[in-house]
């Protein structure tokens, strides 16, 4: 059984549930675990002050995945605005012990200055790499609760905590940025905003998310 951690934001409950549904519908032998900030605070695992600059409630808590998995085995993190169309075990089959973490190495230049939730769009090196991370947990012991509480956001999201040659590369189709990438895909990432927002209700591949949402609602 592999652990798949999905970022959870209380404002995006349906978005999380559709992502989870798409994973479980296509996959077996996986646990899907929401990364919820409040329980982490209650357990004193995450103690950082609330960040007004953070786009989501899991902006930084994603880096606690190796700790939450007791620094053993491999774990996968993805944002909640993903829609999976394949067995997610395909990603785990790409794991390589020589790396500490693996990600899709996007060269991503955002088109919009404002992101979902009306947050300002930050532009920085390695942007969107951290939206899908395959952690080799035993090699990520630097990612402690104390570090996540105190480190600069840029230090974490720009992978300054790991040597460059210890970051493995995953194929783009597992983190296909809607509106930016072209070609085939295995997981759609509605990074600018998805059809759950009125201004993006007719974005590329919106019909696929809406169909998955209806299937999820029918199965409730």
C-alpha positions as CSV (number, residue, x, y, z in Angstrom):
1,X,0.0,0.0,0.0
2,X,1.4,3.4,-1.0
3,X,0.4,6.6,0.8
4,X,-0.9,9.4,-1.4
5,X,-1.2,12.8,0.4
6,X,-3.5,15.4,-1.1
7,X,-3.5,19.0,-0.1
8,X,-6.8,19.9,1.6
9,X,-8.2,23.4,1.8
10,X,-11.5,23.9,3.7
11,X,-12.7,26.3,0.9
12,X,-12.1,23.6,-1.7
13,X,-13.8,20.5,-0.2
14,X,-15.4,19.4,-3.4
15,X,-12.2,19.9,-5.3
16,X,-10.3,17.6,-2.9
17,X,-13.0,15.0,-3.0
18,X,-13.1,14.9,-6.8
19,X,-9.3,14.5,-6.8
20,X,-9.5,11.7,-4.2
21,X,-12.4,10.1,-6.2
22,X,-10.4,10.1,-9.4
23,X,-7.4,8.5,-7.7
24,X,-9.4,5.7,-6.1
25,X,-11.5,5.1,-9.2
26,X,-8.4,4.3,-11.2
27,X,-6.1,2.8,-8.6
28,X,-5.7,0.1,-6.1
29,X,-3.4,-0.5,-3.1
30,X,-3.2,3.2,-2.2
31,X,-4.2,5.2,0.8
32,X,-5.4,8.7,0.0
33,X,-4.8,11.0,3.0
34,X,-5.8,14.7,3.2
35,X,-3.3,17.1,4.5
36,X,-5.5,19.2,6.9
37,X,-3.8,22.0,8.7
38,X,-6.0,22.1,11.8
39,X,-5.3,18.6,13.0
40,X,-1.5,19.2,12.4
41,X,-1.7,22.2,14.6
42,X,-3.6,20.3,17.3
43,X,-0.9,17.7,17.3
44,X,1.8,20.4,17.5
45,X,3.3,19.1,14.2
46,X,2.7,22.5,12.5
47,X,3.0,25.6,14.6
48,X,3.8,28.3,12.0
49,X,1.8,31.6,12.2
50,X,-1.0,31.9,9.6
51,X,0.5,33.1,6.3
52,X,-1.6,35.7,4.5
53,X,0.6,35.2,1.4
54,X,-0.2,31.5,1.1
55,X,-2.5,30.5,-1.7
56,X,-3.9,27.5,0.1
57,X,-4.0,26.0,3.6
58,X,-1.5,23.4,2.5
59,X,1.1,25.8,0.9
60,X,3.7,24.7,3.4
61,X,2.2,21.6,5.2
62,X,2.9,19.6,2.0
63,X,6.6,19.4,3.1
64,X,5.6,17.5,6.2
65,X,4.8,14.4,4.2
66,X,8.1,12.6,4.9
67,X,7.6,13.2,8.7
68,X,4.0,12.0,8.5
69,X,5.2,8.8,6.9
70,X,7.9,8.4,9.7
71,X,10.7,8.9,7.1
72,X,10.1,5.5,5.7
73,X,9.3,4.2,2.2
74,X,8.0,6.4,-0.6
75,X,5.1,8.8,-0.5
76,X,3.4,11.0,-3.1
77,X,2.0,14.5,-2.6
78,X,-0.3,16.3,-5.1
79,X,-2.4,19.5,-5.0
80,X,-6.1,19.0,-4.7
81,X,-6.7,20.6,-8.1
82,X,-5.5,17.5,-9.9
83,X,-7.7,15.1,-11.9
84,X,-6.2,11.7,-12.3
85,X,-7.0,9.6,-15.4
86,X,-4.6,6.6,-14.8
87,X,-3.6,4.3,-12.0
88,X,-1.5,6.5,-9.7
89,X,0.8,3.5,-9.0
90,X,2.4,4.4,-12.3
91,X,4.2,7.2,-10.5
92,X,5.5,5.0,-7.8
93,X,6.8,2.6,-10.4
94,X,9.2,5.5,-11.5
95,X,10.8,5.8,-8.1
96,X,14.6,5.8,-8.1
97,X,16.5,5.2,-4.8
98,X,19.3,7.6,-5.9
99,X,17.0,10.6,-5.5
100,X,15.6,12.3,-2.4
101,X,12.6,13.7,-4.2
102,X,11.2,13.5,-7.7
103,X,9.0,16.0,-9.5
104,X,7.9,17.3,-12.9
105,X,10.5,20.0,-13.7
106,X,8.3,22.6,-15.3
107,X,9.5,25.7,-17.0
108,X,6.3,27.5,-15.9
109,X,5.6,31.2,-16.6
110,X,2.1,32.1,-15.2
111,X,-0.2,34.1,-17.5
112,X,-2.2,35.7,-14.7
113,X,-1.1,38.0,-11.8
114,X,-3.9,36.7,-9.6
115,X,-4.5,33.1,-8.7
116,X,-7.5,31.3,-7.4
117,X,-8.9,32.7,-4.1
118,X,-7.8,36.1,-5.3
119,X,-4.2,35.6,-4.1
120,X,-1.3,37.3,-5.8
121,X,0.6,35.1,-8.2
122,X,4.2,34.7,-7.1
123,X,6.8,34.0,-9.8
124,X,10.0,32.1,-8.7
125,X,12.4,29.4,-10.0
126,X,11.0,25.8,-10.0
127,X,7.5,27.1,-9.7
128,X,4.9,24.3,-9.7
129,X,7.5,21.6,-9.1
130,X,6.2,21.2,-5.6
131,X,2.6,20.6,-6.7
132,X,3.5,17.0,-7.3
133,X,6.3,15.4,-5.3
134,X,7.4,11.8,-4.9
135,X,9.3,11.7,-1.7
136,X,12.0,9.1,-0.8
137,X,11.1,9.7,2.8
138,X,14.3,8.3,4.4
139,X,16.3,10.9,2.4
140,X,14.2,13.8,3.5
141,X,14.9,13.9,7.2
142,X,15.8,17.5,6.9
143,X,12.1,18.3,6.5
144,X,11.3,18.4,10.2
145,X,8.5,20.1,11.9
146,X,10.9,22.8,13.2
147,X,12.2,23.5,9.7
148,X,8.7,23.9,8.2
149,X,7.7,26.2,11.0
150,X,10.7,28.6,10.4
151,X,12.0,28.3,6.9
152,X,11.3,30.9,4.2
153,X,8.6,29.8,1.8
154,X,11.0,30.2,-1.1
155,X,13.6,27.9,0.6
156,X,11.0,25.1,0.6
157,X,9.3,25.6,-2.7
158,X,12.5,26.2,-4.6
159,X,13.9,22.9,-3.2
160,X,16.9,24.6,-1.6
161,X,16.7,21.9,1.1
162,X,18.0,19.3,-1.3
163,X,21.0,19.2,-3.7
164,X,20.1,19.7,-7.3
165,X,21.4,16.3,-8.4
166,X,19.2,14.6,-5.8
167,X,16.0,15.9,-7.5
168,X,14.7,13.3,-10.0
169,X,12.5,14.1,-13.0
170,X,9.0,12.8,-13.6
171,X,7.2,12.9,-17.0
172,X,5.1,16.0,-17.7
173,X,1.9,14.0,-18.3
174,X,1.7,13.3,-14.5
175,X,1.5,17.0,-13.8
176,X,-0.1,18.4,-17.0
177,X,-0.6,22.1,-16.5
178,X,-4.0,23.0,-18.0
179,X,-3.6,26.0,-20.3
180,X,0.2,25.6,-20.5
181,X,1.1,22.1,-21.6
182,X,0.1,20.3,-24.7
183,X,0.0,16.7,-25.8
184,X,-1.0,13.7,-23.8
185,X,-1.8,13.7,-20.1
186,X,-2.3,11.3,-17.2
187,X,-3.1,13.8,-14.5
188,X,-4.6,17.2,-15.2
189,X,-3.6,20.1,-13.0
190,X,-5.9,23.1,-13.1
191,X,-3.2,25.3,-11.7
192,X,-4.7,28.8,-12.6
193,X,-8.2,27.7,-11.5
194,X,-10.7,25.0,-12.5
195,X,-14.3,24.8,-13.5
196,X,-15.4,25.1,-9.9
197,X,-14.8,28.8,-10.3
198,X,-17.1,30.8,-12.5
199,X,-14.3,32.5,-14.4
200,X,-12.8,29.2,-15.3
201,X,-16.0,27.2,-15.8
202,X,-15.2,26.7,-19.5
203,X,-11.4,26.3,-19.2
204,X,-9.5,23.6,-21.2
205,X,-10.6,20.1,-20.1
206,X,-13.4,21.6,-17.9
207,X,-15.8,18.9,-19.2
208,X,-13.6,16.1,-17.8
209,X,-13.6,17.6,-14.3
210,X,-17.4,18.3,-14.4
211,X,-18.0,14.7,-15.5
212,X,-15.9,13.4,-12.7
213,X,-17.7,15.7,-10.2
214,X,-21.1,14.3,-11.3
215,X,-19.8,10.7,-10.9
216,X,-18.5,11.6,-7.5
217,X,-21.9,13.1,-6.5
218,X,-23.7,10.0,-7.8
219,X,-21.6,7.7,-5.7
220,X,-22.2,9.6,-2.5
